[in-house]
Amino acid sequence: MKKAIIYATALVLAIPALAQPQDDNWSEPINVGPPVNSATQELMPSLTPFSDMMVLATGRGDSSGLFTSRYVDGQWAEIEYIPSIGNPDSWINPALSLDGNEIYFSCYCGGYGDYDIWKVVYDSISGAWSDPTNPGPNINDEGGQTAPFLSYDGQKLYFIDHSMRFSPGLVVSRKIGEEWSYPEWVHSNFRWAESASLTMDERTMYFTRWIPNEYIVVFRSEKDESGNWTKPQRFDVINDYGMGVYPRVNADGSRIYFSSGDMGGEGGYDIWYVERPTSIIENIEEYVFDRILVYPNPSNSYFNILIEGNDDNGSMVFIYDILGRELYRTAIPYNGFRFLWPENRSAAQSLASGFYFFKLIDKRGQLKDIKKAILLK
């Protein structure tokens, strides 16, 4: 049985509050360690909500640009270069989609002027990343756009806008079909922000701001009961240890990754994180998902399956081939349960190309959701 990850992650209809321990419950910074960190400079970390994939900007050998690493068996794997984004003269600040198959980044590499937001997509069949595409003028203009990050449902793209259409600060664009809407100003509290990151419920934000005589300082702001952002407070959990930049908070707010060159480590700017004991999301019964997420789709080897349901005790997942033969079944022990299928390489090699069906059945035997996925070898 694969490790269950208790993150309720996308498309919530009712979002309960997260437990918010005090700042003194945070750990001291922990170094991610090799192979992510090395004697070169590792900057701008971004992670999936499951914290199982990281993308960062760095240079290794003759390559400079974006690299990825995956969290496998309790440790980060050797980083892999994305050659389609390599550009040593660009400002690259990555943002990962929920499934890790899309990366948005800012780059001075053509487009509408100054720094634009670009996107690459992972092709699971070829095992390669696409060439960068530009989301278009609604997001980009001559003023410069940097530091993008996605909401966990993938429907909102936040970024720092330096154009004349807004006072420099945080804006948000909403996905309408395959297009992104004209951006909206978020809040004056985030004016002159350098980078930012949100928890899954979009109620707690960590961001950096340049402060005279202090350089970059990390702040935190939260939404009150009326939905208004509170006055930012210095987040000295990171600031007290020196300069920490590009904070990235995970889905439930229990861990924040950041870059720092003031704290030692492997050399250059290392990736660090602070963490705290955080309760499971309160009032879990208020979540009304009852759905399966299967990715990548199509795949050339494995499928990641995420179960989101408020009636998980006694629910089951069944996997069938196109002839209706049952290939696998498993019980759902937790909301947010996630597993890999097939479970090993030999089993994956024995599967034929074609359609596979993933059914979620509740404890009363009722079908709650079904997904179709394609295996192409």
N, C-alpha and C positions, 0 to 999 in steps of 0.2 A: 504494500500500500504506500503510495507516494505521500510525501509530506503535505499536510493540509495547511494552506495559508489563509488565515482568517482576515481576509480583506474583502469586503463587499465593494465592488469596484465600478460598475458603470450603469448609467441610465437609471438612477434611483427615482422612485416616485415619491418617497418620503424619506428625508435625510435626518436621522436623529443626531444629537450632538455627540462629539467625541469627548471622552474624559480628558481633562487638561491638568496634569500634574504641575506643580510649581517648578520654576526654573532650577531650583537646587536639587531636583531629582535627576537632572541630566548628568551623564557620565563626562569624564574628561575626554578630550578628543582621542580617537582611535585611528591608527594608520591602516588604510586598506591593505597596504603591503604589496610586495611583488606578486604576480607579474604586472599588475596595473601600474604601480609606481616604479620608477627607475631613476637613473641619474639625470634624465632629461626632465623637462617641465610638463607636468600633467595638469590640464586646466579644464574648467567648464564641464563638470560631470552632469550627466542626465541619466535617469533610471526609469524603467517601467514601474508601474504601480506595485508589481510583485517583487521589485528589487532583485530580479533575476537576470537583468541585462543592463549593462552600463555602456554609454557612449561618451567619449571624452576627446578633447582636442589636444594633440601633442605632436611631437616629432620623434621618430625612431629611425636611426640610420639615415638613409636618403629620402625617407618619406615623412611628409608633414601634412597634417589635416585631421580627419576624424578616424578614430579607432573604436572598436567594440570589444567588450568582454562579457562572458556569460558566467553566472554563478552556478557551478556544478559541484554536487557532492560536498557542499560546505565551504567552497573556496572559489575565488575568481580565476577563470581560465586565462591562458595566454591571449593577449590582445590581438585583434585582427584588423588590418588596414582596409579602409574603404577607398579604393583608388579613384573612383569617379569624383570624389570631393577634394582630392589633394590640391592644396594651394597654399604655399608657405607665406604668401603675402596677404592673406585674407584674415579677417576677424570671423571666427567660426564659433558659434554658441549653440550647441545642439539641443533639440527637444525630441523625445521619443513618444511614439504613439503607444496605446494600451498594449498592443500585441508585439511591439518592437519592430514592426515591419515598415514603418515610416519614420523618417528623420527630417525635421525642419531645422534650418540653420540660417544664420545671417552671414552674408558674404559680400565683399567688394569685388564682384566679378561680373560686371555688366548688369543689364536690366534697366530699371527706371531712374537710376542715379544714386550715387553714394552707396550705402549698404542696403541691400535688398534681402527679403526672406525668400529662401529657396527650399526645395523638398526633393528627397530621393526616396525610392520605394524598393524594398527587397523582393526579389523574384525567387521564391522557394524552389522553382523548378531548375533554374540555372545556377542557383546559389550565389547570385551576384546582385549588386545594387545598381539601380538605374542611373542614367545621367541626370544631373540636376534639372528640375523644371521650376519655373517662376510662377507663383500663384496669381500674379497679375496686379493691375494698378489699384484695385480696391485696398489692398494691403500696402503695396509698395508705391513710393513716389520719390521725388528728388531730395527729400529731407533726410532720409536714412532711417532704417528700421533694424533693430538689434534685439538680441536676447529673447527669442521666442520660447514659449512653453504651452503645452496643450492641457485642456481640462481632461479629466479621466474618462469622460464619455466621448472624447474626440470631436465634440461639436463646437468647441470654442478655442480659438487660438489667441493667446495673449502675447504681447510683445511691447518693447520700448520704442516709442515713436519720437523721433527727433525733428519732425517736419514742422512747417509753419501752420499746418491745419490744426495742430494741438500744441498746447504748452508741453514741452518735453516731459514725457512720463508714460505711464502704463495705459495701454488701450486693449480692447478686445474685439475680435472679429468672429462672426458666427457662421457656421457652415450651412449653406442652403443648397441642397443637392451636391454637386461637385464644385460649387463656387463658394468663395468667402465674401461675406458682406463688407460694406464700408465700416471701418473700425469705429468703436464708441469709446469715449473717455471713461476710465474706470473711477478714479477718485483723486482729489487734489492731494491726499496723503501720500500718493506715490509719485508726485512730481519730482523730477530729477533722479528717479530710481535708476540704478545701473543694471540690475537683474532681479528676478523675482521667481517665486515658486509657491504653489497652493497645495493644501491638503485636499483629499478626495471630496470632502463636503463643501469645498470652496469657501470656508469660513475662517481659515487661518492662513495668513500669508507671511512669508519670510522674504525680505528683499535687502539689497545693499544700496547705500547712498554715499556719495562723496561728501566728507565733512572737512572743512578747512582745518589744517594742522593735525588731522587724524587720518587722512586718506579715506579708505573704504571702511564703512561701519555697517554691521548687520542689524536690521530692525525686524520687529514682528508687529503685525496688526491683526485684529480679529473683528468679525462682524458682531454687532450687538443684536438684541432681540428684534429690533426694527429693521435689520438688514443693512445698517450703516457701518462703515469701517471706523474703528476706534483710532484714537491718536496713536501713532507708532511708538513703540517702546524699544529701547536699545536691547538687543539680544546678546547680553554680555557673556552668555555661555560660550560663544565663539569668540567674541571680541577680546575677552580677558586673556586669551592665549596668543594674541597677535592678529595679524591681518588674515581674515577669512573671506574669501570671495566666491561668488556663484553658488549660494546656498540652494540645495535641492531637497525638499522635504518629501518623505514617502507618503503613501496613501493615508495611513492612520495617524500621522504626525508623531510617530515614535522614534524616527531617525532622520537626521539631516546630514547630507553629504556636502562637502565644500572643499575648495582648494586653499592651500596655505603654503607659503615659502618661509615662514618665520618660526617653524616648530621642529626643524630637523627632519628626519625621515630618510628616504632613499636618495634625496637630492632634488634640487630645483623646487618647483611647486608640486607637492604631493596631494593626493586625494585623501581626506580624512572624513570621519563622521563622529557625531555625538548621538547618544541614544538614551532613552528613558523607559521605565516600565509604564506601559500604557494599557488601560483596560480595553477589553474587546468593545467594539462599538455598542453603545447602550441601546436598549429597546430594539434588539435585533428583529423582533417580530414585526416591526414597522416596515421592514424591507419587503417589497412585493415583487421579487424578480421571477422566480420559478422559470429559469431559462438556462440554456447551455451556450457557451461560447466555444467555438472550435477554430483553432488557428495553428499554423498558417493554412489557408485554404485557397487554392490547391497546395498540396505538399508533395515532396518527393521522398519522404521517409517517415517522419513522426507527426502526430497531431498533439497539440496541447489542448486539454479540455478543462474548462472552468465551469463549475456548477454554482449558480446563484439562485437560492430558493429559501423562502421563509418556512417551508415545511419539510426540512431536510431529514428529520429523524424518521428513518424507515424508507426514505426514497431510494430509488435505484437508477443507475444508468445502464442501458443495454446498447451494444454496438452490433450492427447487422451488416452483411454484405448485400449486394444488389439482388441476390436470389432469396433474401429473407432469412439466411442462416445466421443464428446467433454466434458471434465470435468472442464476445467478452461481456461480463457484467460486474458491477461493483456497487457496494452500498455507499451512501453519502453521509459521512460522519459529521460534517460541519458545513455551515453556509460559507461559500467562498472556497469550497474544496476544489483542488486542482491536481490533475494527474496527467501523465504522459502515456500515450498509446500509439503503437505497441510499446511494451516496456523494455525491450532490448533489441539490439541490432539484428540478431538472427531472425527474430519474429517479424521485424519490419521487412527483411529481405524476402520472406516467404509470402508476403501479401501480393496479390495481383493488382495491377493498375485498374482503376475504376471508381465507382461511387460507393461510399459507405455512409451508414445512417446511425445517428446518435440520438437515443430516446431517453428522456427523463420521465420516470414513472413515480408518482407519489405513493405513500403507504396504503392508499385505498385502491391502488391499481389504475388510477386515472392518468392519462397522458398529459403531461404539463408542457412539454416542448420537444421538438424534433429538429435536428439539423442534418443537412446533407453536405458531405465533404468529398473532395476528389483527391485520389492518390494517383500521381503521374510519375512514372519512373523513366 
